[in-house]
Amino acid sequence: MSSIVTSQGVLHYEAYGRGRPVILLHGWINSWGVWQDSMLHLADKCGYKVYALDFWGFGESDKSNTPPFKLASYVDMVDQFMEALGILRAPVLGHSMGGTVALRLALEKQDRVTRVAAVGSPIEGGSLNFFLKLAGVDWIAQTVWRVPSLLRMIILANTLGDSERVRKMILRDVERSTTQSFFLSIGDLHHTDLRPQLRQLKIPTLGVYGRADNIVNPNQAHVLESAVPGAIIQIMMRSRHFVMMDEPEAFHNTIADFLKN
């Protein structure tokens, strides 16, 4: 377990491999562990030094009320991480909310990001499913959080059709979140719309989406393709939201090709 102290608390991360750096960002109520298999592939098969971060409020990172748990703060968090580790520039890949953060980082810190990938990520917040939109409402989130059995039931209902591994991962990770990070981050994501800015992206951009994604509408692949000239889009035909677990070989080949081209 590794960590650094940032301006808004401790940031936990894991690193694996040797070589050129790649940074991976997880999604809402997840942690760095969603990337574990991808880290091994990129490090062992492709020769990268892979870093996977825990956002403030999630995983093993700081859970005090100091961080605002908003996308802008997470962009700053990644920037601070790169500065602390002496990473001048690197590809940044993000899943779900992490991909939205990666895109914002590429737009706001253009000297930091060489390539950017959004995996099952909302480009505009209206693409989130009904439960995620409700989770961004303070009183609803507070009510659900106070009744663990209700929260568990909602999570399991929203992951019907996912593998047992995915369901266990989500239940584990939500227990390591806080009520503030739970509703503030998703509320901010719900009100996000990157479409007006994305034409400014001048770096290689990849979008990977599961055809049967039930968390983020997979039409976001076409939104990204329309907004970013030259964006590479890959639809995983047998995947839902967690494409790296649903079709690991195809997913890993896709990101490996993207990083080396």
C-alpha positions as YAML, in Angstrom:
chain: A
units: angstrom
residues:
- id: 1
  name: MET
  ca: [0.00, 0.00, 0.00]
- id: 2
  name: SER
  ca: [1.38, 3.40, -1.04]
- id: 3
  name: SER
  ca: [0.15, 6.91, -0.33]
- id: 4
  name: ILE
  ca: [1.04, 10.57, -0.57]
- id: 5
  name: VAL
  ca: [-0.15, 13.56, 1.41]
- id: 6
  name: THR
  ca: [-1.99, 16.10, -0.71]
- id: 7
  name: SER
  ca: [-3.50, 19.49, 0.08]
- id: 8
  name: GLN
  ca: [-6.82, 17.79, 0.84]
- id: 9
  name: GLY
  ca: [-5.78, 14.63, 2.61]
- id: 10
  name: VAL
  ca: [-4.04, 11.32, 2.07]
- id: 11
  name: LEU
  ca: [-4.23, 9.82, -1.41]
- id: 12
  name: HIS
  ca: [-3.81, 6.06, -1.63]
- id: 13
  name: TYR
  ca: [-2.52, 4.40, -4.78]
- id: 14
  name: GLU
  ca: [-1.09, 1.13, -6.02]
- id: 15
  name: ALA
  ca: [1.70, 0.75, -8.55]
- id: 16
  name: TYR
  ca: [2.95, -2.19, -10.56]
- id: 17
  name: GLY
  ca: [5.59, -2.78, -13.21]
- id: 18
  name: ARG
  ca: [8.44, -0.79, -14.71]
- id: 19
  name: GLY
  ca: [8.55, 1.44, -17.74]
- id: 20
  name: ARG
  ca: [6.58, 4.39, -19.04]
- id: 21
  name: PRO
  ca: [3.82, 5.55, -16.65]
- id: 22
  name: VAL
  ca: [0.10, 4.98, -17.18]
- id: 23
  name: ILE
  ca: [-2.51, 6.29, -14.73]
- id: 24
  name: LEU
  ca: [-5.82, 4.52, -14.09]
- id: 25
  name: LEU
  ca: [-8.86, 6.12, -12.40]
- id: 26
  name: HIS
  ca: [-11.80, 4.17, -10.96]
- id: 27
  name: GLY
  ca: [-15.51, 4.94, -11.05]
- id: 28
  name: TRP
  ca: [-18.16, 5.91, -8.51]
- id: 29
  name: ILE
  ca: [-18.29, 3.75, -5.31]
- id: 30
  name: ASN
  ca: [-15.37, 1.74, -6.60]
- id: 31
  name: SER
  ca: [-11.66, 1.71, -5.83]
- id: 32
  name: TRP
  ca: [-8.33, 1.02, -7.50]
- id: 33
  name: GLY
  ca: [-9.13, -2.72, -7.31]
- id: 34
  name: VAL
  ca: [-11.38, -2.51, -10.38]
- id: 35
  name: TRP
  ca: [-8.16, -2.14, -12.38]
- id: 36
  name: GLN
  ca: [-6.18, -4.97, -10.78]
- id: 37
  name: ASP
  ca: [-6.22, -7.34, -13.76]
- id: 38
  name: SER
  ca: [-5.59, -4.48, -16.20]
- id: 39
  name: MET
  ca: [-2.58, -3.37, -14.16]
- id: 40
  name: LEU
  ca: [-1.04, -6.81, -14.40]
- id: 41
  name: HIS
  ca: [-1.64, -6.99, -18.14]
- id: 42
  name: LEU
  ca: [-0.22, -3.54, -18.90]
- id: 43
  name: ALA
  ca: [2.79, -4.11, -16.69]
- id: 44
  name: ASP
  ca: [3.66, -7.74, -17.48]
- id: 45
  name: LYS
  ca: [2.59, -7.93, -21.13]
- id: 46
  name: CYS
  ca: [3.14, -4.34, -22.29]
- id: 47
  name: GLY
  ca: [6.00, -3.07, -20.13]
- id: 48
  name: TYR
  ca: [4.35, -0.07, -18.42]
- id: 49
  name: LYS
  ca: [4.60, 1.29, -14.90]
- id: 50
  name: VAL
  ca: [0.92, 1.37, -13.96]
- id: 51
  name: TYR
  ca: [-0.57, 3.53, -11.22]
- id: 52
  name: ALA
  ca: [-4.15, 3.09, -9.97]
- id: 53
  name: LEU
  ca: [-5.47, 5.77, -7.62]
- id: 54
  name: ASP
  ca: [-8.24, 5.88, -5.02]
- id: 55
  name: PHE
  ca: [-10.26, 9.08, -5.23]
- id: 56
  name: TRP
  ca: [-10.72, 10.99, -1.99]
- id: 57
  name: GLY
  ca: [-13.69, 9.48, -0.15]
- id: 58
  name: PHE
  ca: [-13.25, 6.05, -1.74]
- id: 59
  name: GLY
  ca: [-11.07, 3.00, -1.22]
- id: 60
  name: GLU
  ca: [-8.21, 3.74, 1.15]
- id: 61
  name: SER
  ca: [-7.92, 7.47, 0.46]
- id: 62
  name: ASP
  ca: [-8.88, 10.26, 2.87]
- id: 63
  name: LYS
  ca: [-12.50, 10.16, 4.01]
- id: 64
  name: SER
  ca: [-12.64, 13.34, 6.07]
- id: 65
  name: ASN
  ca: [-14.98, 16.11, 5.01]
- id: 66
  name: THR
  ca: [-12.06, 18.26, 3.85]
- id: 67
  name: PRO
  ca: [-12.15, 17.27, 0.16]
- id: 68
  name: PRO
  ca: [-15.23, 18.57, -1.68]
- id: 69
  name: PHE
  ca: [-15.71, 15.22, -3.48]
- id: 70
  name: LYS
  ca: [-16.37, 16.97, -6.79]
- id: 71
  name: LEU
  ca: [-14.96, 16.31, -10.26]
- id: 72
  name: ALA
  ca: [-12.89, 19.50, -10.22]
- id: 73
  name: SER
  ca: [-11.23, 18.42, -6.98]
- id: 74
  name: TYR
  ca: [-10.47, 15.00, -8.44]
- id: 75
  name: VAL
  ca: [-8.82, 16.65, -11.46]
- id: 76
  name: ASP
  ca: [-6.67, 18.58, -8.99]
- id: 77
  name: MET
  ca: [-5.99, 15.36, -7.08]
- id: 78
  name: VAL
  ca: [-4.54, 13.62, -10.14]
- id: 79
  name: ASP
  ca: [-2.48, 16.70, -10.96]
- id: 80
  name: GLN
  ca: [-1.06, 16.74, -7.41]
- id: 81
  name: PHE
  ca: [-0.31, 13.03, -7.64]
- id: 82
  name: MET
  ca: [1.63, 13.46, -10.86]
- id: 83
  name: GLU
  ca: [3.53, 16.39, -9.42]
- id: 84
  name: ALA
  ca: [4.44, 14.49, -6.25]
- id: 85
  name: LEU
  ca: [5.72, 11.44, -8.17]
- id: 86
  name: GLY
  ca: [7.56, 13.47, -10.80]
- id: 87
  name: ILE
  ca: [5.33, 12.29, -13.66]
- id: 88
  name: LEU
  ca: [5.46, 15.10, -16.17]
- id: 89
  name: ARG
  ca: [3.10, 13.61, -18.76]
- id: 90
  name: ALA
  ca: [1.28, 10.30, -19.10]
- id: 91
  name: PRO
  ca: [-1.72, 8.54, -20.63]
- id: 92
  name: VAL
  ca: [-4.72, 8.63, -18.29]
- id: 93
  name: LEU
  ca: [-7.49, 6.03, -18.49]
- id: 94
  name: GLY
  ca: [-10.66, 6.18, -16.44]
- id: 95
  name: HIS
  ca: [-13.68, 3.98, -15.85]
- id: 96
  name: SER
  ca: [-17.14, 5.52, -15.40]
- id: 97
  name: MET
  ca: [-16.72, 8.68, -13.27]
- id: 98
  name: GLY
  ca: [-12.96, 8.21, -13.56]
- id: 99
  name: GLY
  ca: [-13.16, 8.55, -17.33]
- id: 100
  name: THR
  ca: [-15.06, 11.81, -16.98]
- id: 101
  name: VAL
  ca: [-12.33, 13.04, -14.65]
- id: 102
  name: ALA
  ca: [-9.68, 11.90, -17.14]
- id: 103
  name: LEU
  ca: [-11.36, 13.87, -19.94]
- id: 104
  name: ARG
  ca: [-11.58, 16.98, -17.76]
- id: 105
  name: LEU
  ca: [-7.93, 16.58, -16.79]
- id: 106
  name: ALA
  ca: [-6.98, 16.37, -20.47]
- id: 107
  name: LEU
  ca: [-8.95, 19.55, -21.15]
- id: 108
  name: GLU
  ca: [-7.79, 21.55, -18.14]
- id: 109
  name: LYS
  ca: [-4.20, 20.30, -17.78]
- id: 110
  name: GLN
  ca: [-3.25, 19.79, -21.40]
- id: 111
  name: ASP
  ca: [0.46, 19.53, -20.64]
- id: 112
  name: ARG
  ca: [-0.18, 16.53, -18.35]
- id: 113
  name: VAL
  ca: [-2.06, 14.05, -20.56]
- id: 114
  name: THR
  ca: [-0.63, 12.40, -23.67]
- id: 115
  name: ARG
  ca: [-3.58, 10.09, -24.35]
- id: 116
  name: VAL
  ca: [-6.96, 9.77, -22.69]
- id: 117
  name: ALA
  ca: [-9.46, 6.92, -22.50]
- id: 118
  name: ALA
  ca: [-13.01, 6.92, -21.15]
- id: 119
  name: VAL
  ca: [-14.40, 3.49, -20.30]
- id: 120
  name: GLY
  ca: [-18.15, 3.40, -19.76]
- id: 121
  name: SER
  ca: [-18.01, 7.08, -18.86]
- id: 122
  name: PRO
  ca: [-20.79, 9.69, -18.96]
- id: 123
  name: ILE
  ca: [-20.00, 12.61, -21.25]
- id: 124
  name: GLU
  ca: [-23.17, 14.30, -20.04]
- id: 125
  name: GLY
  ca: [-24.82, 13.44, -16.74]
- id: 126
  name: GLY
  ca: [-28.26, 12.76, -18.15]
- id: 127
  name: SER
  ca: [-26.90, 9.42, -19.36]
- id: 128
  name: LEU
  ca: [-26.71, 8.03, -15.81]
- id: 129
  name: ASN
  ca: [-29.30, 5.47, -14.83]
- id: 130
  name: PHE
  ca: [-32.23, 6.38, -12.59]
- id: 131
  name: PHE
  ca: [-30.70, 5.17, -9.32]
- id: 132
  name: LEU
  ca: [-27.47, 7.09, -9.82]
- id: 133
  name: LYS
  ca: [-29.41, 10.29, -10.48]
- id: 134
  name: LEU
  ca: [-31.40, 9.77, -7.27]
- id: 135
  name: ALA
  ca: [-28.19, 9.06, -5.33]
- id: 136
  name: GLY
  ca: [-27.13, 12.64, -6.04]
- id: 137
  name: VAL
  ca: [-30.10, 14.03, -4.10]
- id: 138
  name: ASP
  ca: [-29.00, 14.78, -0.53]
- id: 139
  name: TRP
  ca: [-32.03, 13.61, 1.45]
- id: 140
  name: ILE
  ca: [-32.46, 10.47, -0.65]
- id: 141
  name: ALA
  ca: [-28.80, 9.53, -0.30]
- id: 142
  name: GLN
  ca: [-28.87, 10.21, 3.45]
- id: 143
  name: THR
  ca: [-31.98, 8.03, 3.85]
- id: 144
  name: VAL
  ca: [-30.55, 5.15, 1.85]
- id: 145
  name: TRP
  ca: [-27.20, 5.38, 3.66]
- id: 146
  name: ARG
  ca: [-28.88, 5.06, 7.07]
- id: 147
  name: VAL
  ca: [-30.50, 1.77, 6.06]
- id: 148
  name: PRO
  ca: [-27.68, -0.57, 4.95]
- id: 149
  name: SER
  ca: [-30.10, -3.32, 3.96]
- id: 150
  name: LEU
  ca: [-31.88, -0.89, 1.61]
- id: 151
  name: LEU
  ca: [-28.61, 0.25, 0.09]
- id: 152
  name: ARG
  ca: [-27.53, -3.34, -0.42]
- id: 153
  name: MET
  ca: [-30.86, -4.21, -2.02]
- id: 154
  name: ILE
  ca: [-30.64, -1.27, -4.45]
- id: 155
  name: ILE
  ca: [-27.06, -2.13, -5.41]
- id: 156
  name: LEU
  ca: [-27.91, -5.78, -6.01]
- id: 157
  name: ALA
  ca: [-30.98, -4.82, -8.04]
- id: 158
  name: ASN
  ca: [-28.84, -2.56, -10.22]
- id: 159
  name: THR
  ca: [-26.25, -5.27, -10.79]
- id: 160
  name: LEU
  ca: [-28.60, -8.07, -11.83]
- id: 161
  name: GLY
  ca: [-26.90, -9.74, -14.75]
- id: 162
  name: ASP
  ca: [-23.40, -8.84, -13.59]
- id: 163
  name: SER
  ca: [-20.92, -11.49, -12.49]
- id: 164
  name: GLU
  ca: [-20.65, -12.48, -8.84]
- id: 165
  name: ARG
  ca: [-17.18, -10.97, -8.83]
- id: 166
  name: VAL
  ca: [-18.52, -7.57, -9.91]
- id: 167
  name: ARG
  ca: [-21.32, -7.65, -7.34]
- id: 168
  name: LYS
  ca: [-18.96, -8.53, -4.49]
- id: 169
  name: MET
  ca: [-16.53, -5.82, -5.57]
- id: 170
  name: ILE
  ca: [-19.23, -3.13, -5.54]
- id: 171
  name: LEU
  ca: [-20.59, -4.21, -2.14]
- id: 172
  name: ARG
  ca: [-17.06, -4.19, -0.73]
- id: 173
  name: ASP
  ca: [-16.21, -0.80, -2.13]
- id: 174
  name: VAL
  ca: [-19.41, 0.94, -1.06]
- id: 175
  name: GLU
  ca: [-18.62, -0.06, 2.53]
- id: 176
  name: ARG
  ca: [-15.37, 1.89, 2.22]
- id: 177
  name: SER
  ca: [-17.12, 5.04, 1.01]
- id: 178
  name: THR
  ca: [-18.79, 7.78, 3.05]
- id: 179
  name: THR
  ca: [-22.20, 9.35, 2.75]
- id: 180
  name: GLN
  ca: [-20.63, 12.65, 1.66]
- id: 181
  name: SER
  ca: [-18.50, 11.14, -1.10]
- id: 182
  name: PHE
  ca: [-21.44, 8.90, -2.04]
- id: 183
  name: PHE
  ca: [-23.89, 11.66, -2.93]
- id: 184
  name: LEU
  ca: [-21.68, 14.70, -3.61]
- id: 185
  name: SER
  ca: [-19.59, 13.03, -6.32]
- id: 186
  name: ILE
  ca: [-22.53, 11.50, -8.16]
- id: 187
  name: GLY
  ca: [-24.56, 14.69, -7.81]
- id: 188
  name: ASP
  ca: [-21.75, 16.64, -9.45]
- id: 189
  name: LEU
  ca: [-21.42, 14.02, -12.17]
- id: 190
  name: HIS
  ca: [-25.15, 14.20, -12.87]
- id: 191
  name: HIS
  ca: [-24.83, 17.92, -13.64]
- id: 192
  name: THR
  ca: [-21.75, 17.52, -15.84]
- id: 193
  name: ASP
  ca: [-21.76, 18.13, -19.59]
- id: 194
  name: LEU
  ca: [-18.42, 17.97, -21.38]
- id: 195
  name: ARG
  ca: [-19.78, 18.23, -24.91]
- id: 196
  name: PRO
  ca: [-19.09, 21.96, -25.41]
- id: 197
  name: GLN
  ca: [-15.41, 21.58, -24.48]
- id: 198
  name: LEU
  ca: [-14.47, 18.26, -26.06]
- id: 199
  name: ARG
  ca: [-13.66, 19.65, -29.51]
- id: 200
  name: GLN
  ca: [-10.64, 21.25, -27.85]
- id: 201
  name: LEU
  ca: [-9.05, 17.83, -27.33]
- id: 202
  name: LYS
  ca: [-6.04, 17.44, -29.60]
- id: 203
  name: ILE
  ca: [-4.64, 14.19, -28.21]
- id: 204
  name: PRO
  ca: [-5.49, 10.56, -29.05]
- id: 205
  name: THR
  ca: [-8.82, 9.73, -27.41]
- id: 206
  name: LEU
  ca: [-10.43, 6.34, -26.84]
- id: 207
  name: GLY
  ca: [-13.97, 5.47, -25.77]
- id: 208
  name: VAL
  ca: [-14.82, 1.91, -24.69]
- id: 209
  name: TYR
  ca: [-18.43, 1.05, -23.86]
- id: 210
  name: GLY
  ca: [-20.39, -2.10, -23.14]
- id: 211
  name: ARG
  ca: [-23.34, -2.59, -25.46]
- id: 212
  name: ALA
  ca: [-25.52, -3.69, -22.52]
- id: 213
  name: ASP
  ca: [-24.29, -1.07, -20.02]
- id: 214
  name: ASN
  ca: [-27.09, -0.50, -17.49]
- id: 215
  name: ILE
  ca: [-25.28, 2.20, -15.47]
- id: 216
  name: VAL
  ca: [-24.27, 4.67, -18.18]
- id: 217
  name: ASN
  ca: [-26.20, 4.79, -21.43]
- id: 218
  name: PRO
  ca: [-23.90, 3.31, -24.10]
- id: 219
  name: ASN
  ca: [-25.01, 6.05, -26.50]
- id: 220
  name: GLN
  ca: [-22.27, 8.06, -24.82]
- id: 221
  name: ALA
  ca: [-19.88, 6.31, -27.20]
- id: 222
  name: HIS
  ca: [-21.50, 8.15, -30.10]
- id: 223
  name: VAL
  ca: [-21.57, 11.40, -28.14]
- id: 224
  name: LEU
  ca: [-17.82, 11.12, -27.60]
- id: 225
  name: GLU
  ca: [-17.23, 10.17, -31.22]
- id: 226
  name: SER
  ca: [-19.20, 13.20, -32.43]
- id: 227
  name: ALA
  ca: [-17.55, 15.61, -30.01]
- id: 228
  name: VAL
  ca: [-13.90, 14.59, -30.42]
- id: 229
  name: PRO
  ca: [-12.52, 14.59, -33.97]
- id: 230
  name: GLY
  ca: [-10.63, 11.35, -34.58]
- id: 231
  name: ALA
  ca: [-11.77, 9.61, -31.40]
- id: 232
  name: ILE
  ca: [-11.45, 5.83, -31.46]
- id: 233
  name: ILE
  ca: [-14.61, 4.05, -30.31]
- id: 234
  name: GLN
  ca: [-14.86, 0.41, -29.28]
- id: 235
  name: ILE
  ca: [-18.19, -1.21, -28.37]
- id: 236
  name: MET
  ca: [-17.84, -4.40, -26.36]
- id: 237
  name: MET
  ca: [-20.75, -6.50, -27.56]
- id: 238
  name: ARG
  ca: [-20.93, -8.89, -24.58]
- id: 239
  name: SER
  ca: [-20.27, -6.33, -21.86]
- id: 240
  name: ARG
  ca: [-22.21, -4.29, -19.37]
- id: 241
  name: HIS
  ca: [-20.66, -1.48, -17.31]
- id: 242
  name: PHE
  ca: [-17.51, -3.29, -16.17]
- id: 243
  name: VAL
  ca: [-16.07, -4.14, -19.56]
- id: 244
  name: MET
  ca: [-12.64, -4.91, -18.12]
- id: 245
  name: MET
  ca: [-14.21, -7.81, -16.22]
- id: 246
  name: ASP
  ca: [-16.85, -8.86, -18.74]
- id: 247
  name: GLU
  ca: [-14.49, -9.16, -21.73]
- id: 248
  name: PRO
  ca: [-10.99, -8.86, -20.25]
- id: 249
  name: GLU
  ca: [-8.98, -10.17, -23.21]
- id: 250
  name: ALA
  ca: [-10.68, -7.93, -25.77]
- id: 251
  name: PHE
  ca: [-10.54, -4.96, -23.43]
- id: 252
  name: HIS
  ca: [-6.87, -5.40, -22.62]
- id: 253
  name: ASN
  ca: [-5.99, -5.78, -26.28]
- id: 254
  name: THR
  ca: [-7.92, -2.59, -27.06]
- id: 255
  name: ILE
  ca: [-6.15, -0.44, -24.48]
- id: 256
  name: ALA
  ca: [-2.75, -1.98, -25.27]
- id: 257
  name: ASP
  ca: [-3.17, -1.12, -28.96]
- id: 258
  name: PHE
  ca: [-4.33, 2.39, -28.06]
- id: 259
  name: LEU
  ca: [-1.33, 3.05, -25.84]
- id: 260
  name: LYS
  ca: [1.28, 1.85, -28.33]
- id: 261
  name: ASN
  ca: [-0.08, 3.46, -31.50]
...
